[in-house]
Amino acid sequence: MDVLIAANWQRGGGQGSRPKPVPRPDPRAEKRRREYVGRLQRLGLIGKKG
């Protein structure tokens, strides 16, 4: 995705500031979220889905 954005910027004459990379989600964030939800479920603070 970043390459396509940069290529379009170049083809447009490279005017303006160079585009910044698109932020990516932290791959560890989903694991932390699942662990947190699991703890809340074990404590009975939230119900289980499904």
C-alpha positions as CSV (number, residue, x, y, z in Angstrom):
1,M,0.0,0.0,0.0
2,D,2.8,2.4,0.9
3,V,4.5,1.7,-2.4
4,L,1.4,2.6,-4.3
5,I,0.9,5.8,-2.5
6,A,4.5,6.8,-3.0
7,A,4.4,5.9,-6.7
8,N,1.2,8.0,-7.2
9,W,2.9,10.9,-5.5
10,Q,6.0,10.6,-7.8
11,R,3.8,10.4,-10.9
12,G,2.0,13.5,-9.8
13,G,5.3,15.4,-9.9
14,G,6.4,14.9,-6.3
15,Q,4.8,18.2,-5.3
16,G,4.0,18.7,-1.7
17,S,5.5,16.7,1.2
18,R,6.3,13.0,0.7
19,P,3.4,10.8,1.9
20,K,3.8,9.1,5.3
21,P,3.5,5.3,5.6
22,V,0.1,4.0,6.6
23,P,0.1,3.1,10.3
24,R,-0.1,-0.7,10.9
25,P,-1.8,-2.2,13.9
26,D,0.5,-3.7,16.5
27,P,0.4,-7.5,16.0
28,R,0.7,-8.0,19.8
29,A,-2.4,-5.8,20.4
30,E,-4.9,-8.6,19.4
31,K,-3.2,-11.1,21.7
32,R,-3.4,-8.6,24.7
33,R,-7.0,-7.9,23.9
34,R,-7.9,-11.6,23.9
35,E,-6.0,-12.1,27.2
36,Y,-7.8,-9.2,28.8
37,V,-11.3,-10.3,27.7
38,G,-10.5,-13.8,28.9
39,R,-9.6,-12.5,32.4
40,L,-12.8,-10.4,32.5
41,Q,-14.8,-13.5,31.5
42,R,-13.2,-15.7,34.2
43,L,-14.0,-13.0,36.8
44,G,-17.6,-13.0,35.7
45,L,-17.5,-9.3,34.8
46,I,-18.5,-9.9,31.2
47,G,-20.4,-12.8,29.5
48,K,-19.1,-15.1,26.9
49,K,-20.0,-14.6,23.3
50,G,-21.7,-17.3,21.3
